[in-house]
Amino acid sequence: MRIFTLLVGIIFAFAGNAQIKALVGGTLIDGFGSTPIKNSIVIVDGEIIKAVGEMGNLEIPVDAEIISTEGMSVLPGLWDMHVHLMINGHADYGHWDETYPPIFGDVIMPSSAKQLLMAGVTSARDLGGPLRESLEVRDRINNGEIPGPTMYMSGPFIQHEPYPGTEQFRWGVSGEKDARDKVQQLADAGVDCIKLIDQDQMTMAEIKAVVDQAHKNDLTVVAHAHRPEEIRRGLIAGVDCFEHTGLSSAPEYPSDVMGMIKERTAQMNLGPLYWTPTVEGLYN
């Protein structure tokens, strides 16, 4: 049986220009664990969901554009918390990084954004990409010029030293001042968050400078958690969110790391500590 996912953001990309729209006939999954509503009606006025009900129990406004959702599932848009719009359908990083950067902004990243939207993702964080192209694609989506999810962009990775040929989207830092300057440059450009990678290769002074400067600009810091030392240093510096937990690692981090995590999460005054697991089989 084919299962269709129909999201308001996708519908609007292809529907007409009527202000009021009625999504009629689908099975509504509300995302809160309630029993799905069959033969549902969702009334949308502009960007606001005005009413939800069942056929026969909810009146459809006479001036509404009716969009059939029969045979489909209607549900809230999904979030993807870790994407790279510049990476699209490949596995050879060396070839990709050498060949495709010139068309990241015009071809690769817009096509990735459209693919996300058509897969049901209506919001996503891009955690590592070229600065100018990242912000341009985000803003073009927001302005309605191209289809895509609502994007939150970090711009370039911040790390000790970029891998050869990746300087367009990886910024190396050398010393505390350089770390602060690079983060401030990203903040001034208008990024939505800061992305750290390989922070176990940076000095603690550099890591703390990145986190402190980001927080001074009301930006969260997202950091890799491939290796235990990345987590140790990130926790000490005050990183807000760790990425790739469970990727190519042992089933549990070392006991001292687990202890540090428990100590951090017990400090309620610092707010929550976020994690983005990578869903795949363990390599080891």
C-alpha positions as CSV (number, residue, x, y, z in Angstrom):
1,M,0.0,0.0,0.0
2,R,1.3,3.4,-0.9
3,I,1.3,5.9,1.9
4,F,1.2,9.6,1.1
5,T,2.4,12.4,3.3
6,L,0.7,15.7,2.6
7,L,2.0,18.8,4.4
8,V,0.6,22.3,4.4
9,G,3.9,23.8,3.2
10,I,4.0,21.5,0.2
11,I,0.4,22.1,-0.6
12,F,0.9,25.8,-0.8
13,A,3.8,25.4,-3.1
14,F,1.4,24.0,-5.8
15,A,-2.1,25.2,-4.8
16,G,-3.8,28.4,-6.0
17,N,-3.8,31.8,-4.6
18,A,-7.0,31.7,-2.5
19,Q,-6.5,33.1,1.0
20,I,-8.7,30.3,2.7
21,K,-7.9,26.7,1.8
22,A,-9.7,23.5,2.9
23,L,-7.8,20.3,3.0
24,V,-10.5,17.7,2.7
25,G,-10.7,13.9,3.0
26,G,-7.4,12.7,4.4
27,T,-6.5,10.9,7.6
28,L,-5.2,13.5,10.0
29,I,-2.3,12.7,12.3
30,D,-1.9,15.6,14.7
31,G,1.5,14.7,16.2
32,F,0.2,14.6,19.8
33,G,-0.6,10.9,19.9
34,S,-4.3,11.3,19.4
35,T,-6.4,8.8,17.4
36,P,-6.0,9.7,13.7
37,I,-9.1,11.6,12.3
38,K,-10.4,10.0,9.1
39,N,-12.2,12.0,6.5
40,S,-10.6,15.1,8.0
41,I,-11.0,18.8,7.2
42,V,-8.3,21.4,7.9
43,I,-9.2,25.0,7.3
44,V,-6.2,27.2,6.7
45,D,-6.5,31.0,6.5
46,G,-3.2,32.5,5.2
47,E,-0.6,30.9,7.4
48,I,-3.0,30.1,10.3
49,I,-4.8,26.8,10.8
50,K,-8.3,28.1,11.8
51,A,-10.2,24.9,12.3
52,V,-9.8,21.1,12.3
53,G,-12.7,18.6,12.1
54,E,-14.4,15.8,10.2
55,M,-16.5,15.8,7.1
56,G,-20.1,16.3,8.1
57,N,-19.1,18.0,11.4
58,L,-17.1,21.0,10.1
59,E,-18.5,23.6,7.7
60,I,-16.2,24.6,4.8
61,P,-16.3,28.3,4.0
62,V,-18.0,29.1,0.7
63,D,-15.0,31.0,-0.5
64,A,-12.4,28.4,0.4
65,E,-10.2,26.6,-2.2
66,I,-10.8,22.9,-1.7
67,I,-7.8,20.7,-1.9
68,S,-8.5,17.0,-1.9
69,T,-6.4,14.9,0.5
70,E,-8.3,11.7,0.0
71,G,-6.1,8.6,0.3
72,M,-3.4,10.6,2.0
73,S,-2.1,11.2,5.5
74,V,-2.1,14.8,6.7
75,L,0.4,15.7,9.4
76,P,2.5,18.5,10.7
77,G,5.7,19.3,8.8
78,L,8.8,17.4,10.0
79,W,12.1,18.9,11.3
80,D,15.5,17.6,10.2
81,M,18.0,18.8,12.8
82,H,21.1,18.1,10.8
83,V,21.4,18.6,7.0
84,H,24.0,19.9,4.6
85,L,22.3,21.3,1.5
86,M,25.7,21.3,-0.3
87,I,25.9,17.4,0.0
88,N,23.4,15.8,-2.4
89,G,23.5,12.2,-3.6
90,H,27.1,11.3,-3.5
91,A,29.8,9.5,-1.5
92,D,33.0,10.7,-3.0
93,Y,33.9,13.8,-1.0
94,G,37.2,14.4,-2.7
95,H,35.6,14.5,-6.2
96,W,32.6,16.5,-4.9
97,D,34.6,19.2,-3.1
98,E,36.7,19.7,-6.2
99,T,34.0,19.7,-8.8
100,Y,30.8,21.2,-7.5
101,P,31.4,24.3,-5.3
102,P,30.9,26.7,-8.2
103,I,27.2,25.5,-8.5
104,F,26.4,25.1,-4.8
105,G,24.3,28.2,-4.7
106,D,22.5,28.0,-8.0
107,V,22.0,24.3,-8.4
108,I,23.0,21.9,-5.6
109,M,21.6,23.7,-2.5
110,P,18.3,24.7,-4.0
111,S,17.7,21.2,-5.3
112,S,18.5,19.7,-1.9
113,A,16.1,22.2,-0.2
114,K,13.3,21.2,-2.6
115,Q,14.0,17.5,-2.0
116,L,13.7,18.0,1.8
117,L,10.4,19.8,1.3
118,M,9.0,17.1,-0.9
119,A,10.0,14.5,1.7
120,G,7.8,16.3,4.3
121,V,10.5,18.3,6.0
122,T,9.3,21.9,6.5
123,S,12.1,23.1,8.9
124,A,15.7,22.1,8.9
125,R,19.1,23.1,10.3
126,D,22.0,23.3,7.9
127,L,25.1,22.7,10.0
128,G,28.0,23.4,7.7
129,G,28.2,25.1,4.3
130,P,29.5,28.0,2.3
131,L,28.5,31.3,4.0
132,R,27.2,33.4,1.1
133,E,25.3,30.6,-0.6
134,S,23.8,29.3,2.6
135,L,22.3,32.7,3.5
136,E,21.2,33.4,-0.1
137,V,19.3,30.0,-0.3
138,R,17.7,30.6,3.1
139,D,16.6,34.0,2.2
140,R,15.3,33.1,-1.2
141,I,13.2,30.4,0.4
142,N,11.9,32.9,3.0
143,N,11.0,35.3,0.2
144,G,9.1,32.7,-1.7
145,E,11.5,32.7,-4.7
146,I,12.3,28.9,-4.5
147,P,10.7,26.0,-2.7
148,G,12.2,24.6,0.5
149,P,11.9,24.2,4.2
150,T,12.4,27.1,6.7
151,M,16.2,26.9,7.0
152,Y,18.4,27.7,9.9
153,M,22.0,28.1,8.7
154,S,25.3,27.9,10.5
155,G,27.5,28.8,7.5
156,P,31.0,27.4,7.6
157,F,32.3,24.8,10.1
158,I,34.6,26.2,12.7
159,Q,37.6,23.9,13.3
160,H,41.3,23.9,13.9
161,E,42.3,23.7,10.3
162,P,40.2,23.1,7.2
163,Y,40.7,19.9,5.2
164,P,42.6,20.6,1.9
165,G,40.2,22.1,-0.7
166,T,37.4,22.8,1.7
167,E,38.2,26.3,2.7
168,Q,35.0,27.7,1.2
169,F,32.9,26.0,3.9
170,R,35.4,25.2,6.6
171,W,37.1,28.0,8.6
172,G,40.2,27.3,10.6
173,V,40.9,29.2,13.8
174,S,44.4,30.0,15.2
175,G,44.2,31.4,18.7
176,E,41.6,32.9,20.9
177,K,41.3,36.2,19.1
178,D,41.0,34.6,15.7
179,A,38.3,32.3,17.1
180,R,36.3,35.3,18.3
181,D,36.8,37.2,15.1
182,K,35.6,34.3,12.9
183,V,32.5,33.9,15.1
184,Q,31.8,37.6,15.0
185,Q,32.1,37.6,11.2
186,L,29.5,34.9,11.0
187,A,27.2,36.6,13.5
188,D,27.5,39.9,11.5
189,A,26.6,38.1,8.3
190,G,23.4,36.8,9.8
191,V,23.9,33.1,10.6
192,D,21.4,31.3,12.9
193,C,23.9,29.2,14.9
194,I,27.6,28.3,15.1
195,K,28.9,24.9,14.1
196,L,32.0,23.3,15.8
197,I,33.8,20.3,14.4
198,D,36.9,18.4,15.6
199,Q,37.0,20.6,18.7
200,D,39.3,18.0,20.3
201,Q,42.0,19.3,17.9
202,M,41.5,22.9,19.2
203,T,42.8,24.5,22.4
204,M,40.4,25.0,25.2
205,A,41.0,28.7,24.9
206,E,39.8,28.6,21.3
207,I,36.8,26.5,22.0
208,K,35.7,28.7,25.0
209,A,36.2,31.8,22.8
210,V,33.9,30.4,20.1
211,V,31.2,29.5,22.5
212,D,31.5,32.8,24.5
213,Q,31.4,35.0,21.4
214,A,28.5,33.1,19.9
215,H,26.5,33.4,23.2
216,K,27.3,37.2,23.2
217,N,25.5,37.3,19.9
218,D,22.6,35.2,21.1
219,L,23.7,32.3,18.9
220,T,23.7,28.7,20.0
221,V,26.7,26.5,19.4
222,V,26.3,23.1,17.8
223,A,29.3,20.7,18.1
224,H,30.3,17.3,16.8
225,A,30.3,14.3,19.2
226,H,32.1,11.7,17.2
227,R,34.8,11.2,19.8
228,P,34.7,11.4,23.6
229,E,37.2,14.2,23.8
230,E,34.9,16.4,21.6
231,I,32.2,16.0,24.2
232,R,34.5,16.6,27.2
233,R,35.8,19.9,25.8
234,G,32.4,20.9,24.5
235,L,30.8,20.4,27.9
236,I,33.5,22.4,29.6
237,A,33.1,25.2,27.2
238,G,29.3,25.3,27.4
239,V,28.2,23.9,24.0
240,D,24.4,23.9,23.5
241,C,23.9,20.9,21.3
242,F,25.9,17.8,20.3
243,E,25.6,16.1,16.9
244,H,26.1,12.5,15.7
245,T,25.8,10.7,19.0
246,G,26.0,7.0,18.2
247,L,27.8,7.5,14.9
248,S,30.7,5.0,14.4
249,S,31.3,4.8,18.1
250,A,30.9,2.3,20.9
251,P,27.4,1.8,22.3
252,E,28.3,4.0,25.3
253,Y,30.8,6.7,25.9
254,P,33.4,6.3,28.6
255,S,32.2,6.5,32.2
256,D,33.8,9.9,32.8
257,V,32.0,11.4,29.8
258,M,28.7,10.0,31.0
259,G,29.4,11.4,34.4
260,M,30.1,14.9,32.9
261,I,26.8,14.7,30.9
262,K,24.9,13.9,34.1
263,E,26.5,16.7,36.0
264,R,25.7,19.2,33.2
265,T,22.1,18.1,32.8
266,A,21.7,18.5,36.6
267,Q,22.5,22.2,36.3
268,M,18.9,23.3,35.5
269,N,19.9,26.9,35.6
270,L,22.0,26.4,32.5
271,G,19.0,25.2,30.5
272,P,18.6,22.0,28.6
273,L,21.5,20.1,26.8
274,Y,20.4,19.0,23.4
275,W,21.5,15.9,21.4
276,T,21.0,15.0,17.7
277,P,21.6,11.2,17.3
278,T,22.7,9.8,14.0
279,V,20.4,6.9,13.2
280,E,22.4,4.0,11.7
281,G,24.1,0.8,12.7
282,L,27.3,1.1,14.7
283,Y,30.5,0.7,12.6
284,N,32.3,-0.9,15.5
